[in-house]
């Protein structure tokens, strides 16, 4: 009996040690991703958002984005819809945070008012897309527990496969499985699992381009919803870095004046 107990204790200790090692390596990978993609200060870009329903029917939206890097906290971003005409002028502002809940505001021209997005609604779809509001904030390290799973190839690319578990409130996800390019430390794929721990969505990053000899950005991001058969494709272009944006450019009272 003592031998059995000793073996059980040893097995538990081994599991705990392995888990701690996997968590340490997962955190190390996440920190390396953040370190490589730092000091971009600000950038602006254009984006085409294509919504595809389960019948393959498409609707296209054109968006301008502004982004500000915030040292010591999450980044700030603003998205302004230019097309189609019925939603032209719609704008969203996001203040991401490392620990506390992200803050988000949405301006709807038809209502002529700025609406603050409740933390409880962050898992809802953004403007009919397969991206949730919580997907649009910067993915700060502190928002998750990180666990390395194994090395795995995506096609010909060597990757680190990891699991991250959200630590913030009101998330729609129990976990996310990520694949990170082992050479460039950029995200290639993310699987999102819903509150029932079932696979909900997959986000794939494609057509990476490097800017200013340092910053990698995916020209195409495709989110596929496995439960409703819908997809959203984002096509990015005209990246401009270090354009002089300031914190004062990211205020909720400015959303009404974005044209």
PyMOL commands that set and color helices and strands:
alter all, ss='L'
color gray80, all
select helices_A, chain A and resi 2-36+85-87+119-121+133-136+141-143+247-249+252-257
alter helices_A, ss='H'
color red, helices_A
select strands_A, chain A and resi 42-52+58-68+76-83+91-95+103-108+113-116+144-154+157-166+175-181+187-193+199-211+215-225+231-241
alter strands_A, ss='S'
color yellow, strands_A
deselect
rebuild
show_as cartoon
